[in-house]
Structures are given as structure tokens and as C-alpha cells.
Amino acid sequence: MISVRTKLYFSMENLILQQFFVFTFSERHDKMCSYLYFSFLRGQTMDSNFFALISRMRYIARWGLMRNALPENIQEHSHMVAVLAHALGVIRRDIFHQPCDVNALATAALYHDASEILTGDLPTPIKYHNAEIMSAYHAVEDLAVQKLLGMLPPELRGTYADVLAEDKDGDIYPLVKAADKLSAYIKCIEERKAGNNEFLSAEAQTRAALEASPLPEVQYFLEHFIPAFERDLDELGAIGQ
């Protein structure tokens, strides 16, 4: 006889998942019982909520305190950050001839806001209001990451832990943060072009922060690619022109 029980202890300090299987395994068992038993022995679970939750990124709106002409969710934002992070990595590798794993960079960018599926998007002025709030929010983010990882089969957790956890001392983190900032700046440009002046101050502040960046990849992108975001479709060159 094998017993199965699941208890979840959730606190700001830790996330502990304890599992005990309750299962009666007699000699006359059906195929489902056999599958469950051997899945348990291999450390597997029947299913996982991880990717179903990841797909809900599209329901989490960004810029909650601002009037938006062009609403944006964190799924759209994460895609753009991944595109920009990959670009910054390619610039580092091919323009400045420095080593860079552009695939790892793009993957980290895709998941950089995954914790917000559980926490929501906290507006930047609140998140960075003071050190105490920022520290508490980072603790909640870490907790959300651990909860997401706990939904995966054990064999997959190591890979996704590397993706979801932000290694602030590594080479990837600064480029992902820079791509995040570039995405915010492009959002401000698009809102201004749509006739919305709500983002003018954010645009100026974000531009100043990007110009102050020590990363040459950021300066290269600002010089060579950002000007095109001011153009309309005809100016960008439609098919047939």
C-alpha cells in the first residue's frame, strides 16, 4: 500500500511542496493504476499547470496607471523584449566581436516577466518607490518563480530554473534589462505617434536612461534602429515600392 497526500506550505520565506502518495496497489489492478504507480516510481506527475499559466501572460496588462491608446500585455511585451535582447546579443557578437549566447539571451527575455502571471504587473513608480518596497516585491517575485518551477516535472526544473531565475552577476541579465528598457521606450514612441501625450514624460526619462547606458550595444541600437520607429508604413517601405 502506498499513500498519496499533497500539502502546500506557502509563505514569504519559502515555498515547500510535500507529496505523499495515497494509493492502494493490489494484485488485480487496471492499466491506469499501473501507469500511476510506475509514474510515481519515476518521479513523474500526471499533468502540469506550468504552460497553461504561461499562456495566460496575455491577460496581464502593462502600464496600469497610464491612459493607453495601444494597450499592451506582458505576452506582447515579452516577445518584443526577446526580439530586442536577441538583437543586442547579435550586435555584441557580430559588431563588437564579443562572445554572446544569443539563443540563451532570447530565451531569458521570453520568460523575464513570467512571475507576473502570479503577481500581476506592479507599476514602476510603486515598485521602485523605496528600498523596502522593492525588496519585498523581489521576494514575492522569487516566491512566484519557485511556485511555477514546482509545477514542472523534476526532470525539467533545472533547465527552467536557469531561465526563470535572474542571474544578476551574469552576462545575460544586463542585456535583458536593456532590452526591457528599449521596449518601454518604443512603447512611448508608439503612444506619442497615436496622439497620446500621456507617455511624453516617460519617453524623455527612458531615453535619458538609455543614453546613459554603458552598454555599446544599446548605443548602437539607438543610433541605427530607433529612428525607424518614427516612420509610417509607407516610409518604412511597403511591398511593391
PyMOL commands that set and color helices and strands:
alter all, ss='L'
color gray80, all
select helices_A, chain A and resi 31-41+50-59+74-95+102-110+116-119+124-127+131-150+154-164+172-193+197-211+216-224+226-230+233-236
alter helices_A, ss='H'
color red, helices_A
select strands_A, chain A and resi 2-10+15-23
alter strands_A, ss='S'
color yellow, strands_A
deselect
rebuild
show_as cartoon
